[in-house]
Amino acid sequence: MKSLRYHCLAIVIGLFAVALQAEPLLPEFSALSLAPGDAGRTQVRHDGRTVCFVSTEPSSAMSGVTLALRDGAIVIDNREAPAELRKTVLRITTIKQRQFPGSLYVLRVQLQGPKNGHAALFFEGRTLDGRHYHNSTKQNLNGERQELQHYQRLPEELASVHLRLDLTGPGEYKVFTAEFAERPIREKNPAIMAARVPELLFHVDFDGTVTARHGGQPAPMVAHGIEYAPGVKGQALKSSREAGTLLQYAMAGNAVPECGTVSFWYRPLWTRAEDATGYHQLFAMERPEGSRFGSGSVFLWCHNDVLRADTSDLRDSYQRLRSVLPDQWQHLAMSWDEDGALAYYNGRPINEMPGGDSYSPLNFSPSKHLIFRDSLLKSFFVGNLNGKHQCEGLIDDLRVYSAPLAPKDVLALARDVRYFEIAALRSYLVHGGDGANTLAFSITPQHPVAMRFRWQIVAEGGRVVAASNEALASSAADVGQARTLTAAVPALAPGRYEIKVTEDLYKGSALDSMAVPVWVFHDANVEVSAADELRLEPVTTIRPNPSMSADELLYIGIPSMGELAGRPYMEIDGAGGSRFVLRLKLPDAAGVYLLEWDYPDDKLRTVDIVAQSTRMPRSEYELQTGYCTGDEYPVSGQMLTQKCVYYARSTDVALVFMTARDNAPAALAEVRVSRIVGGLPKLGEAALAAPAGSGRSVGIYYEDPAILLDFGCYANVMPGLEQMLDRLSAYMQYSGQTLLIYPLVWYQGIIGDTYNPRSHPENFYQAVLAIFDRDGLSFMPSINHHNIYFPDLALSEERFEDGSLHDTPISILNTGKPNPGGWHGTPPNFNVMHPAVQENILANIQHFIDEGAAHPSFKGIALHLTNHCLASFGELSAGYNDYVIDAFSRATGIAVPVSRQEPLRGKLYYEWLMANAREEWIDWRCQALAEFYGRIAERLRQARPDLRLLVCNLGPMGEVKDEKFRDEDFARQRYRGMGLDPKYLTTIPNVTLMQTIIPAEYRWRRGHGSSDPNLQHLRNFDLLPGTYSFLATAPTPWLHMFDRYWESSIGRTGGRRWNGPGEGELGAWFREHSARVSTLNPAGFHAMRHYIAPLRHNDLLGITKGGFLVGTHGMEGLLRPFARTFRALPAQRFADVAGGNEAITLRRL
């Protein structure tokens, strides 16, 4: 193994030495000249031919752009360009090559541009069939000379290709050099990967020394600021910024860059998670000169308290994992190879799906995990990176292996020290609530030896409130067996408690005493006011105008003043992205405020509004909203008002109004800020109706598990979690929304130990149920599931083609192959008819039942069904596996005459069925899926008769490109293609059908320049009876309004600088939130259109709204009276009666 390791290293060094020559794209500057070009373009020429040319978007802005040759550079100056300039474009046309057999190609440009400007470097050209070809990498500019690089796998042949450079922002840009080259990458070799055997290369125990006990080069290269503290085995390394810790080891002989495992123990020094701000490097290979992207440099580190695993591939596809616990020892490990990284926490994988939201196990794209073959890494750091980003904690027993360890071996390393486990059965109690006088927990020995345990219940400050009277003994035969104990405790005041267990016989390691927290919530919601109305303390009033000072107002674009109904207002121009920001000074950084703004409802306006701290230490999504006037929402010709609850994080706040759609300018007449005193008043005393109860439901529905970001506190841990849940509950009661549907199974699985998007606290589900029980609210976890981890399922490009995946859980499409790595809007990766897929879904269902059935707030489970979700067929193009065809033939007697020897037989199945048995095939699929849903519903009924299964299809409203979109029965046919037919689903007693519409879809598509011929049909899609055909016969019809987020990273790449009155650098007080996911609602009473209009076609028993954020900000004044009336109606479907007209439908019970 050692000889193989050094042979691999020698190959890497040799390849690094033989670097490929880059092709210069610019001749010597002394031989260049300028010449006018077509359409106002300015050209740079050499030897009678064009080398490059400059243009602008729009082209009319070219009049203010100059081009020069000086200082050894092509100099572009757009500072005098008209305000409508969006970008300046340089194209260099000297790439001669048209065939690209290599694995990867790179463009490099040496550029100097204005600080805060932006550049995008492209390959651009034409494919052989004449299509526009382009791809790019964006980069911020720093005001100094810097190198831009863009890497790409190019098609084997292109008709034409050139370098394109987009420059955004006013200033002078100098282009010094431009190069084109091939760059070799590491090729994945499955045979080599399979032959690897992990070998311990490096082991340092830090027991009073930083010299390794084992390693090819055991002494550190550099060691400064080294301190020691008690560890899990003797002493541990203490790394801190205060000490300036720098510890660096040589790579050669100690680690292999291509693959390996690092294992160690870590104890953060911080005692509160919210104090863990900044970057904390745990294990980090050096950063190569220039960009680390593509270098393969391995990093295991924390951003604040959240663990991240990076392998520095070309796409920087890092993994965001879970929070580390403050002031506790925990075992961390990370394995890496050509497929990416797998991280472990206390011996167990925490990222079974090695990727982010869009990860697909079926993605075999050659660009999936690109690392350069000639990358050479010489060293690694422990507890720091180049003397910075110290881990602010203790590290002990660090080991590096030559290849990925098997999961069982990582678990053995953790259990060597962590030799028993404890767990609280309930992590959250309510003061004075049911079960508040007992704490249940389990103890599990992990070594086959005799042990003896004692326990204590310890309050904050160390006070013992209960303790074991006698020890609990276990024998070697008890290894791996959990013993459950119950501790009787006195009435516990709200706060934090620990269940502390000590083992005093075996004493297998320094971790012979461990503790788990239990939290007691308050018995009343402090965020709910006893008053009937909001109690407000005025803070400030702002009437914006362009003459305000630069400390009060900034803008991008051209501001002007207008007037409506005798009132002046300020407007920014109609270019998409133009915006202005007002500065608000608040009295309390943690206060709750009412922000009111008056705006003109006089013409087409599409306005994105964001409230945020002027300088944010973390992302803030508390208020990202907006308004829409005109077009599908006829204007009133009046000033209208939006009122929004805002949860502040700072006393210095920015309020940003942005034109979100061309020719639909943002405008504002007045802003009023008031502090909300004493909390939010709840809407009457009417209790929430259960879905099958005495009243109807209005609720909040999250598609994305992002609720922790919305309520002005750090909610990833307690006590911020309780404050967030209190604020959520108070807002729901205030707005009349008393049901929450929230994804607890998301894209890559159930949210918990091995998958935790958005860093949810441990046992988050328990916490929600506890608070909602207390406050009389209702909760339904939703399942929005894309992928399942099957460790024994071998996937390869060859299996995609040879037909061998037919008997697996992977869904075969009508192409004869699986989904080739697609995501939203593509068919499922997995087949809902496979037993293993159904077992996984049922296991998740049972998890929620087991935890939730005893809680009155638990009302059932929602299946969130999109094209890509694995709990349905997704669409008619999916589900053509052999076993599905066999089941169809058994049930119907229809044989499908296709040979099983055909590798792409799924395609042949589809073609035969569509030609010969289309309706029978669709009908059988609907029956089969309904039978499976019936099994889920039966489990819910057996647990509690009132629990319901909510079948929520995301519907076809966004599928405007479908040629059948305007067909009257388009929605019905689309649902049946998924496998959803009310004819079968309505026979299941406790199934509720939920139809989804997307209120902002038309406006969003128009705003993004869509010219689809179906766009006008989309404008009224939500008003047509066929849209709601899914609900026509449903005993309990529900509606969901999915908030199309106006998703944008314009805060990061906005380009044009902030302007304003005064001189000097503007906007220093303001750092704009980089990402927007705003919910833009219709203006005035139009905001209720999508609550009211669908009632014309169906007597809805439940209505929800949401997406990434709370979607009802700014419309509570209209929603509250509607919710009060709607919830008071019996939860029984009324029958239509004669006597109505186009505007009125009559119904009675």
TIKOL-735839 format. One record per residue (C-alpha): y negated, z, x. Coordinates in steps of 0.25 Angstrom, whole numbers, plus 5000, padded with zeros to 4 digits. Each point is the difference from the previous one (the first is absolute). Last residue first. Layout:
// residues N
YZX...
//
This chain:
// residues 1149
491150164696498949904998499449885006498849914998499549915010498549975001499349895008500749874996500350064986500850114994500450014985501550015002500850115006500450025015501050115002499750135008500850035012500250155001499350095011499150064989498549985002499250115007500249945013499249874996498850084994499850095012500349895010499049914993498950115001500350025014500149865005498649964996499350105008501150005011499749855003499450025014501250045007501349964992500849935011500450125008500449935013501149905005500449954986499650064987500050004985501050064990500149984985501150064990500449994986499549864998500049944986500149855005499249884998498650054997500350125008499949915012498549984998499650155001500550065013499749875007498649984994499650155003499249965013499349904991499250114994499150015012500349905012501549965003500750085011500149975015501050085007499850015015501049995011499049995011500450025015499150025012499150114994498649985006499550085011498650044997498950085007499949895011499649904989498949945007499849985015498549985003498949974990499650044986500449964986501449964998501249915005501450035003500749905009500749884995501550005003500750074989501350025008500350154998499350034987500449864996501550055000500249964985500850034988499349984987501250084994500649944987500150124991501449994993499750034985501350054994500449994985501050084993500949964988500950114994500949934989499949875008500149884991498849925005499850085013500549895009499349904992498650065005499549885007500449914989499050074991498849945008498850095004500550045014500149855004498649974996499449975014501449975005500049874991498749975007500650015013501249914997499449885007499950085013498750005007500150135006498850045009500350155003499050054989500649914990501450065003499450144999499349974987501349954994500950115005499150114997500750054987501449995006501050024988501350075001500950024988500850134999501350024992500550144998501550035001500550124993500949944989500649885008500049894989498649965004500549955013500949894995499149924991498850055009500549905010499850035015500949935010498949955009500149864994499950074987498750055003499449875004500649934988499250114991498749985008500049854999500350004985498749934996500149915012498750005008500650065013501149894999499649935013500050135007498750015009499450114991501150105003499050125000500350034985501549995002500450154997500050125008501250054992500050144997501450064994499750144997501350085000499850134991500350145000499950074986501550034999500150075014501049995011501049924992498849914995499649975014501449965004500149924988498749925003500649975014501349954994499249924990499249935011501349955005500449954987498649934998500249935013501449944996499449964987498849935006500949935010500949954989498849944992499549935012501449945003500349964986498649944999500249915012501449964998500249865005498849945008499450145004501350065003500549885008498750005009500050155001501550015005499749885009498950075007500850135001501149915006499249995013501350035009500949914991501450055002499950084987500049874993499249984987500549984986499350114993501050054989499550054987500950104993498750084997500350145005501049965011499149885004498850085001500750115009500549895009498649945002499450145003501150025010499849875007498550035002499049914992499050124997498649935002499349884995499950054986499150115004499950145005501550034997499650144997500050145007499849935013498549984999499549875006499649934987499450134995500650114992499550145000501250084994499350134994500850134999500050114990499050114994500050115011498850094996501050094993500750035013501550035000500449855000499149985012500850035013501449954995499449894992499149955012501250005009500949944989499149884999500049985015501550005001500149914988499149905008500950015012501349994992499449874993499849945013501450035005500649954988499349865001499449964987498650035005500149905011499150035012498949925007499349984987499249874997498649975005498750044995499850125009500949995013500749895007501050015011500949884998500450044986501549985000500749865001500649904991498649954996500250054986500050145006501150095005499650154999500550095011500950114995501249935007501149914995499249875001499550045014501149915007499449874995499849945014498549985000499450144999501250055007499649925013498550064999500650145001500350124992501150105001500050104989500650135006498750085000499749964986498550044998499549954986498749924998499049964990499950124990498850044991500750114992499050094992499950154999499650044986499150124998499450074988498850114999500050144994499250065012501150095005501149904999499149905006499850095012501550035003500449864997499049945010500450105011501549984998499849855002499250025012501250075007499549985014498649955000499749854998499749925013499449874993501449945001501150105003501449955002501250085006499550144996499549964987499549884991501249934995500249865005499349895008499049954990499850124992500850114993499150114996499049914994499150074990499850004985499150114995499850044986498850084994498949905000498950054992498949985010499850155002501450045000500449895010498850045009500450154999501549965004499649925011499050105005501150114999501049915007499049975012499750155001501450045000500349895011498850055008500750145002500949945004500449875007499749854999498950034990498850005009498950014990499049914992500949964989500549865002500849995012501250084996500349914988500449885009501449974996499749864996500249954986499450124994499950024985499050094993500350044985499749994985501250054992500250004985500350124991501250084994501049985011500949895005499149965012499650155001498750024993498950075008499450134994498849984992499050115004498849925001499649915012500050095012498750045006499949965015499750115010499050125001498749925004500049855002498949975010499149894995499649865007499249904992500049855005499049904994499849854998501249945007500449865003501249935006500049854999501049914993499849865007501150025010500950124996500150145005498550025001500050145006499350144997500350115010499750144998499950085013500250155001499550115009500450144994501449965003501449994994499549984986500949994987499249904991500150004985499449874995499049964990499749854998498749974992499549874993498749935000499949904989500149854998501450034994500849905008501349944995501250055008500949875003498849945008499050115001500150145006501050075009499850145006500550075012501050115006500450065013499750154998500950105007500749905010499650065013500649975013499950115011498950065009499049924992498549995003499149964989501050074990500449904989499749954987500449854998499549904989500549864998499249914991500349884993498849954992499849884991498750034992499250104993500750135000499050075009500450135008499850144998500850105009500650134998500750095010500650134995500350095011501250095005499650085013500850015013498849965009499050084991498549974999500149855000499149905007500249864995499849875008499949874993500849885005499849854997500949894999500349855002501549985001500049884991498749935000499250034988498850075006499750154999499350054987499150114998499650044986498750024992500050044986499249944989501249954992500549935013499349985013500349955014499750045014500649935013501050035011500549895009501350025007500650125007499350124996499550145005499350114992499650145002499950025015499549865001498850044991499849944986499249884998501149914995500150094987501050104995499650104989500750135004500250134993500450135006500850124999500050044985500950124996501049964990500950074990501049904994500350034985500950104992499950115010501350075006499949915012501349955007500049995015500550155001501349964994500750134995501250085005499749975015501149945008501050085008500549925013501350025007500149975015501249995008500350095012500950005012500650105010501049985010499249885005500150055015501549955000501450044995499750144997501450024995499850144994498550014996499749884991498650024993499549944987498650004996499649964986498549985001498950024991498749934997499050034989499950044985500450154998501550035000500550094989501150085007501249925006501549994998500649915010501149904996501049955011500749865001501049985011500049865005501349955007499949925013500750105008500750114991501349995008499450065012499750134992498750044992499550144998498850044991499350125005499750124991498850054992499349865001498450015000498949994990498450015001499950005015498549995004499849915011498649954997500449904990501250064993501450015005501350004993501150045009501449965004501250055008501149915005501250025008500849895007501549975004500149865007500249864996498549965002499249944988499950134992499349974986499150104993499449984986498950054992499650054987498750084998500050094987498850074993499249874997501249944992499249964988498550025003499250125003499449935012500649865001501149965009500149905011501149985011501250014991501350005006499550045013500749955012500750065013500749935011500950065011500249965015498649935002500250005015501349925003499849964985498849905004500849945012501249994990499249924990499649905010501449985004500449984985498949904999500649925011499149995012499249885003500149955015499750055014499750154996498750085002500150154998498850114998500550144999498650064996498749964995498950104996498749964993498749935000500749865001498949965010499249874996499549995014500550015015500549865000500850024987500450144997501250094997501049935010499549875006500849875004499949915012500249865006500049914988500249855003499949894989500649875004500949994988498950024990500450084987500149944987500650084988499949924987499549875006501349935000500150034985501350074997499450074988501250054991499850145003498649994994498850085004498849984992499650154998500350035014501249995010501350055005500650034987500950135003498650065005500250155001501450005006500550145001500150095013498950094997499149884997500549865005499349875003500649865000499349895007500049855001501149904999499949965015500350155004499450134997500550154997499050114997500350155000499350124995500550154998499150104994499450135005498950054991498550025001499649904990501149914994500149855003499549914990500949884996500249865005499049885002500849895007499349905009500049854999499049975011500249854996500349965015501050125001499450135006501250094997499350104992500550134992499050084993500150154996498950054990499250125004498749935005500649875004501250065007500849935012501249935004499649885008500949895006499349885008500749874996498949925006499849914988498750074996499650095011498749925002499349995013500650085012501350064996500050124992501050105006501250054993499750124991500850124995499250114993498649944998499150084990498949914995498950074991499950114990501150114999499150104993500449964986501450035003499750155003500650085011499749915011500850015013501049904997501450035003500949895006501549995004500449875007500849874999499749865005501049894997500149875007499849855000499149895007499150095008501250075007499750145005500150095012500549925011498849915000499050064990499250095009499550134994498650044995499550144996498550024998499650134993498450014999500250154998499150004988500649874995501350074999501549995005500950125001501349975006501150094996500750125007501450054997500849924990499349994987498750025007499150125005498749945006499649925012498849935005499749875008498649965001500349895009501449935004500049865005501249915005501050114995501250035008501349974995500149855004501449954996500150124991500650134997499550145001498649944999498850065008499050064990500350145004500150144994501149974990499449864997501449954995499949865006501149914998500049855004501149894999501050054991500949884997500149934987501149894999499549864998501049894997499649984985498549975005500549905010500949934990498950004990499049935010498650004995499149925008498850065008498849914999499549895009498549974999499549854999498649985004498649954995498750055006498550014997498950055009498650055000499650004985498750074998499550044986498650044997499850084987500250004985501350044994501349934999500649905011501249924996500749935012500949884999500949955010500749874997501349944994500449864995501249934994500850135003501450015006501050115002499150094991499250105008500450155002498750075002499250085009498550025000499250065011498550045001499550045014498750085001498649995006499250114994499350024986501250074995500649894991501050034989501349925000500749914990501349925003500349874993500949904994499749854995500749874996499449914989501149914994500149865005501549984999500150015016499250134999498550005003499250095008499550145003500450115010499050104998499150115006499250094991498850075005499150114995498750065003499850155001499449985014499549865002500949905007500649985014501349915000501149975009501049924992501550015000500949914991501550045001501349934997501450064997501549955000499849875007500449864994498549974996499849854998498549954998499450045014498749955003499150124997498649955003499450024986499250125001499450044986498950104999499650064986498850084996500350094988499450044987498649955001499350024987498850075007499649885007500249995015499050055010501050095006501049905001500149985016501249935006500150005015501149925007500150075013499850005015498650074998499549874993500549894990499250014987500350004985499050044989500350044986498850014989500349864994501550034999499850084988500149884991501549995004500450124993500750045008499649955014500349905010500249995015500749895008500950005012500549915011499549874994500249875009499149935010500450075013499850134993499350034987499550134993499649964986499050054990500449994985498949954990501049924992500449925012499750035014498850025009500350005015500150115011500549985014501250065008500349965015499350135006500850084990501349965007501049964989500350094988501550014994500650065013501549994999500750135004501150005011501250074996500250135008501250015010499850145005500150064987501449934998500550065013499550144996500749994987501349945006500050125010499950104989501249944993500850015013499550145002500650044987501349925002500250075013499950134993500949974989
//
